[in-house]
Amino acid sequence: MADDPSKQDATNGPVVQRLVRETSITEEQARELIALLGMNWSSLLREARQLNRKR
């Protein structure tokens, strides 16, 4: 089942952690961005930096 959240967390975990580490957003924000944008790293990084500026 592709929509199983536990499988998605296992797959996306390293990307979530890297995004959190490099941009200082929360894990929840990182997961939301991945859900919205997919795994395009440059888009994730751009949007995460925007979120961080708003805080």
PDB file as gemmi writes it, atoms N, CA and C in Angstrom:
CRYST1    1.000    1.000    1.000  90.00  90.00  90.00 P 1                      
ATOM      1  N   MET A   1       0.844  -1.179   0.000  1.00  0.00           N  
ATOM      2  CA  MET A   1       0.000   0.000   0.000  1.00  0.00           C  
ATOM      3  C   MET A   1       0.890   1.243   0.000  1.00  0.00           C  
ATOM      4  N   ALA A   2       0.808   2.020  -1.028  1.00  0.00           N  
ATOM      5  CA  ALA A   2       1.688   3.172  -1.194  1.00  0.00           C  
ATOM      6  C   ALA A   2       1.332   4.327  -0.257  1.00  0.00           C  
ATOM      7  N   ASP A   3       0.090   4.406   0.202  1.00  0.00           N  
ATOM      8  CA  ASP A   3      -0.338   5.512   1.047  1.00  0.00           C  
ATOM      9  C   ASP A   3      -0.138   5.242   2.529  1.00  0.00           C  
ATOM     10  N   ASP A   4       0.523   4.165   2.884  1.00  0.00           N  
ATOM     11  CA  ASP A   4       0.773   3.828   4.281  1.00  0.00           C  
ATOM     12  C   ASP A   4       1.782   4.815   4.864  1.00  0.00           C  
ATOM     13  N   PRO A   5       1.376   5.640   5.855  1.00  0.00           N  
ATOM     14  CA  PRO A   5       2.279   6.665   6.407  1.00  0.00           C  
ATOM     15  C   PRO A   5       3.569   6.093   6.982  1.00  0.00           C  
ATOM     16  N   SER A   6       3.520   4.904   7.566  1.00  0.00           N  
ATOM     17  CA  SER A   6       4.745   4.343   8.139  1.00  0.00           C  
ATOM     18  C   SER A   6       5.769   4.022   7.057  1.00  0.00           C  
ATOM     19  N   LYS A   7       5.309   3.586   5.900  1.00  0.00           N  
ATOM     20  CA  LYS A   7       6.227   3.318   4.785  1.00  0.00           C  
ATOM     21  C   LYS A   7       6.765   4.616   4.205  1.00  0.00           C  
ATOM     22  N   GLN A   8       5.922   5.636   4.132  1.00  0.00           N  
ATOM     23  CA  GLN A   8       6.379   6.926   3.623  1.00  0.00           C  
ATOM     24  C   GLN A   8       7.419   7.524   4.553  1.00  0.00           C  
ATOM     25  N   ASP A   9       7.209   7.417   5.866  1.00  0.00           N  
ATOM     26  CA  ASP A   9       8.189   7.935   6.822  1.00  0.00           C  
ATOM     27  C   ASP A   9       9.524   7.220   6.681  1.00  0.00           C  
ATOM     28  N   ALA A  10       9.469   5.919   6.476  1.00  0.00           N  
ATOM     29  CA  ALA A  10      10.706   5.157   6.324  1.00  0.00           C  
ATOM     30  C   ALA A  10      11.438   5.565   5.053  1.00  0.00           C  
ATOM     31  N   THR A  11      10.708   5.825   3.999  1.00  0.00           N  
ATOM     32  CA  THR A  11      11.301   6.211   2.722  1.00  0.00           C  
ATOM     33  C   THR A  11      11.806   7.648   2.745  1.00  0.00           C  
ATOM     34  N   ASN A  12      11.019   8.545   3.327  1.00  0.00           N  
ATOM     35  CA  ASN A  12      11.342   9.968   3.312  1.00  0.00           C  
ATOM     36  C   ASN A  12      12.196  10.409   4.490  1.00  0.00           C  
ATOM     37  N   GLY A  13      12.403   9.546   5.456  1.00  0.00           N  
ATOM     38  CA  GLY A  13      13.118   9.904   6.678  1.00  0.00           C  
ATOM     39  C   GLY A  13      14.442  10.615   6.459  1.00  0.00           C  
ATOM     40  N   PRO A  14      15.309  10.079   5.629  1.00  0.00           N  
ATOM     41  CA  PRO A  14      16.597  10.757   5.407  1.00  0.00           C  
ATOM     42  C   PRO A  14      16.442  12.148   4.794  1.00  0.00           C  
ATOM     43  N   VAL A  15      15.477  12.312   3.913  1.00  0.00           N  
ATOM     44  CA  VAL A  15      15.253  13.619   3.291  1.00  0.00           C  
ATOM     45  C   VAL A  15      14.696  14.590   4.326  1.00  0.00           C  
ATOM     46  N   VAL A  16      13.770  14.104   5.141  1.00  0.00           N  
ATOM     47  CA  VAL A  16      13.205  14.938   6.213  1.00  0.00           C  
ATOM     48  C   VAL A  16      14.321  15.413   7.128  1.00  0.00           C  
ATOM     49  N   GLN A  17      15.158  14.498   7.570  1.00  0.00           N  
ATOM     50  CA  GLN A  17      16.241  14.844   8.494  1.00  0.00           C  
ATOM     51  C   GLN A  17      17.225  15.830   7.864  1.00  0.00           C  
ATOM     52  N   ARG A  18      17.550  15.626   6.606  1.00  0.00           N  
ATOM     53  CA  ARG A  18      18.482  16.542   5.941  1.00  0.00           C  
ATOM     54  C   ARG A  18      17.873  17.930   5.798  1.00  0.00           C  
ATOM     55  N   LEU A  19      16.598  17.988   5.449  1.00  0.00           N  
ATOM     56  CA  LEU A  19      15.907  19.268   5.296  1.00  0.00           C  
ATOM     57  C   LEU A  19      15.843  20.009   6.631  1.00  0.00           C  
ATOM     58  N   VAL A  20      15.543  19.297   7.692  1.00  0.00           N  
ATOM     59  CA  VAL A  20      15.513  19.890   9.036  1.00  0.00           C  
ATOM     60  C   VAL A  20      16.890  20.411   9.414  1.00  0.00           C  
ATOM     61  N   ARG A  21      17.909  19.606   9.179  1.00  0.00           N  
ATOM     62  CA  ARG A  21      19.285  19.967   9.547  1.00  0.00           C  
ATOM     63  C   ARG A  21      19.779  21.189   8.763  1.00  0.00           C  
ATOM     64  N   GLU A  22      19.474  21.222   7.475  1.00  0.00           N  
ATOM     65  CA  GLU A  22      20.018  22.293   6.626  1.00  0.00           C  
ATOM     66  C   GLU A  22      19.221  23.596   6.682  1.00  0.00           C  
ATOM     67  N   THR A  23      17.959  23.530   7.105  1.00  0.00           N  
ATOM     68  CA  THR A  23      17.133  24.733   7.061  1.00  0.00           C  
ATOM     69  C   THR A  23      16.533  25.125   8.404  1.00  0.00           C  
ATOM     70  N   SER A  24      16.663  24.285   9.408  1.00  0.00           N  
ATOM     71  CA  SER A  24      16.137  24.544  10.756  1.00  0.00           C  
ATOM     72  C   SER A  24      14.613  24.646  10.823  1.00  0.00           C  
ATOM     73  N   ILE A  25      13.915  23.992   9.903  1.00  0.00           N  
ATOM     74  CA  ILE A  25      12.463  23.898  10.021  1.00  0.00           C  
ATOM     75  C   ILE A  25      12.148  22.670  10.882  1.00  0.00           C  
ATOM     76  N   THR A  26      10.895  22.499  11.259  1.00  0.00           N  
ATOM     77  CA  THR A  26      10.522  21.345  12.069  1.00  0.00           C  
ATOM     78  C   THR A  26      10.335  20.117  11.173  1.00  0.00           C  
ATOM     79  N   GLU A  27      10.345  18.944  11.805  1.00  0.00           N  
ATOM     80  CA  GLU A  27      10.106  17.715  11.052  1.00  0.00           C  
ATOM     81  C   GLU A  27       8.713  17.728  10.442  1.00  0.00           C  
ATOM     82  N   GLU A  28       7.750  18.235  11.170  1.00  0.00           N  
ATOM     83  CA  GLU A  28       6.383  18.304  10.656  1.00  0.00           C  
ATOM     84  C   GLU A  28       6.324  19.182   9.409  1.00  0.00           C  
ATOM     85  N   GLN A  29       6.993  20.320   9.436  1.00  0.00           N  
ATOM     86  CA  GLN A  29       7.027  21.200   8.270  1.00  0.00           C  
ATOM     87  C   GLN A  29       7.700  20.501   7.095  1.00  0.00           C  
ATOM     88  N   ALA A  30       8.780  19.790   7.365  1.00  0.00           N  
ATOM     89  CA  ALA A  30       9.490  19.080   6.305  1.00  0.00           C  
ATOM     90  C   ALA A  30       8.594  18.020   5.673  1.00  0.00           C  
ATOM     91  N   ARG A  31       7.869  17.270   6.494  1.00  0.00           N  
ATOM     92  CA  ARG A  31       6.965  16.249   5.962  1.00  0.00           C  
ATOM     93  C   ARG A  31       5.848  16.875   5.126  1.00  0.00           C  
ATOM     94  N   GLU A  32       5.333  18.003   5.579  1.00  0.00           N  
ATOM     95  CA  GLU A  32       4.286  18.694   4.823  1.00  0.00           C  
ATOM     96  C   GLU A  32       4.801  19.164   3.469  1.00  0.00           C  
ATOM     97  N   LEU A  33       6.009  19.707   3.454  1.00  0.00           N  
ATOM     98  CA  LEU A  33       6.585  20.155   2.185  1.00  0.00           C  
ATOM     99  C   LEU A  33       6.773  18.988   1.224  1.00  0.00           C  
ATOM    100  N   ILE A  34       7.245  17.866   1.734  1.00  0.00           N  
ATOM    101  CA  ILE A  34       7.436  16.691   0.878  1.00  0.00           C  
ATOM    102  C   ILE A  34       6.102  16.208   0.336  1.00  0.00           C  
ATOM    103  N   ALA A  35       5.070  16.247   1.168  1.00  0.00           N  
ATOM    104  CA  ALA A  35       3.740  15.839   0.706  1.00  0.00           C  
ATOM    105  C   ALA A  35       3.232  16.769  -0.396  1.00  0.00           C  
ATOM    106  N   LEU A  36       3.530  18.046  -0.277  1.00  0.00           N  
ATOM    107  CA  LEU A  36       3.065  19.022  -1.265  1.00  0.00           C  
ATOM    108  C   LEU A  36       3.906  19.044  -2.534  1.00  0.00           C  
ATOM    109  N   LEU A  37       5.231  18.952  -2.374  1.00  0.00           N  
ATOM    110  CA  LEU A  37       6.137  19.181  -3.500  1.00  0.00           C  
ATOM    111  C   LEU A  37       6.764  17.923  -4.085  1.00  0.00           C  
ATOM    112  N   GLY A  38       6.680  16.832  -3.365  1.00  0.00           N  
ATOM    113  CA  GLY A  38       7.379  15.632  -3.807  1.00  0.00           C  
ATOM    114  C   GLY A  38       8.830  15.684  -3.360  1.00  0.00           C  
ATOM    115  N   MET A  39       9.675  14.960  -4.038  1.00  0.00           N  
ATOM    116  CA  MET A  39      11.066  14.815  -3.611  1.00  0.00           C  
ATOM    117  C   MET A  39      12.045  15.690  -4.400  1.00  0.00           C  
ATOM    118  N   ASN A  40      11.569  16.760  -4.982  1.00  0.00           N  
ATOM    119  CA  ASN A  40      12.437  17.672  -5.723  1.00  0.00           C  
ATOM    120  C   ASN A  40      13.233  18.502  -4.713  1.00  0.00           C  
ATOM    121  N   TRP A  41      14.510  18.180  -4.555  1.00  0.00           N  
ATOM    122  CA  TRP A  41      15.326  18.782  -3.503  1.00  0.00           C  
ATOM    123  C   TRP A  41      15.414  20.305  -3.618  1.00  0.00           C  
ATOM    124  N   SER A  42      15.607  20.824  -4.808  1.00  0.00           N  
ATOM    125  CA  SER A  42      15.753  22.281  -4.938  1.00  0.00           C  
ATOM    126  C   SER A  42      14.462  23.003  -4.541  1.00  0.00           C  
ATOM    127  N   SER A  43      13.316  22.451  -4.898  1.00  0.00           N  
ATOM    128  CA  SER A  43      12.037  23.046  -4.489  1.00  0.00           C  
ATOM    129  C   SER A  43      11.835  22.950  -2.985  1.00  0.00           C  
ATOM    130  N   LEU A  44      12.170  21.802  -2.423  1.00  0.00           N  
ATOM    131  CA  LEU A  44      12.047  21.619  -0.973  1.00  0.00           C  
ATOM    132  C   LEU A  44      12.925  22.622  -0.229  1.00  0.00           C  
ATOM    133  N   LEU A  45      14.144  22.762  -0.677  1.00  0.00           N  
ATOM    134  CA  LEU A  45      15.086  23.671  -0.036  1.00  0.00           C  
ATOM    135  C   LEU A  45      14.607  25.124  -0.131  1.00  0.00           C  
ATOM    136  N   ARG A  46      14.153  25.519  -1.293  1.00  0.00           N  
ATOM    137  CA  ARG A  46      13.655  26.882  -1.494  1.00  0.00           C  
ATOM    138  C   ARG A  46      12.474  27.174  -0.565  1.00  0.00           C  
ATOM    139  N   GLU A  47      11.503  26.290  -0.515  1.00  0.00           N  
ATOM    140  CA  GLU A  47      10.314  26.515   0.304  1.00  0.00           C  
ATOM    141  C   GLU A  47      10.632  26.434   1.792  1.00  0.00           C  
ATOM    142  N   ALA A  48      11.524  25.547   2.176  1.00  0.00           N  
ATOM    143  CA  ALA A  48      11.918  25.438   3.585  1.00  0.00           C  
ATOM    144  C   ALA A  48      12.624  26.714   4.038  1.00  0.00           C  
ATOM    145  N   ARG A  49      13.443  27.267   3.192  1.00  0.00           N  
ATOM    146  CA  ARG A  49      14.119  28.525   3.539  1.00  0.00           C  
ATOM    147  C   ARG A  49      13.115  29.658   3.679  1.00  0.00           C  
ATOM    148  N   GLN A  50      12.095  29.669   2.842  1.00  0.00           N  
ATOM    149  CA  GLN A  50      11.034  30.672   2.957  1.00  0.00           C  
ATOM    150  C   GLN A  50      10.287  30.516   4.276  1.00  0.00           C  
ATOM    151  N   LEU A  51       9.981  29.281   4.637  1.00  0.00           N  
ATOM    152  CA  LEU A  51       9.311  29.036   5.922  1.00  0.00           C  
ATOM    153  C   LEU A  51      10.161  29.520   7.082  1.00  0.00           C  
ATOM    154  N   ASN A  52      11.430  29.276   7.003  1.00  0.00           N  
ATOM    155  CA  ASN A  52      12.345  29.657   8.088  1.00  0.00           C  
ATOM    156  C   ASN A  52      12.430  31.181   8.228  1.00  0.00           C  
ATOM    157  N   ARG A  53      12.361  31.895   7.140  1.00  0.00           N  
ATOM    158  CA  ARG A  53      12.406  33.357   7.180  1.00  0.00           C  
ATOM    159  C   ARG A  53      11.158  33.940   7.842  1.00  0.00           C  
ATOM    160  N   LYS A  54      10.035  33.251   7.674  1.00  0.00           N  
ATOM    161  CA  LYS A  54       8.768  33.735   8.223  1.00  0.00           C  
ATOM    162  C   LYS A  54       8.676  33.563   9.729  1.00  0.00           C  
ATOM    163  N   ARG A  55       9.531  32.706  10.306  1.00  0.00           N  
ATOM    164  CA  ARG A  55       9.463  32.460  11.752  1.00  0.00           C  
ATOM    165  C   ARG A  55      10.044  33.570  12.524  1.00  0.00           C  
TER     166      ARG A  55                                                      
END                                                                             
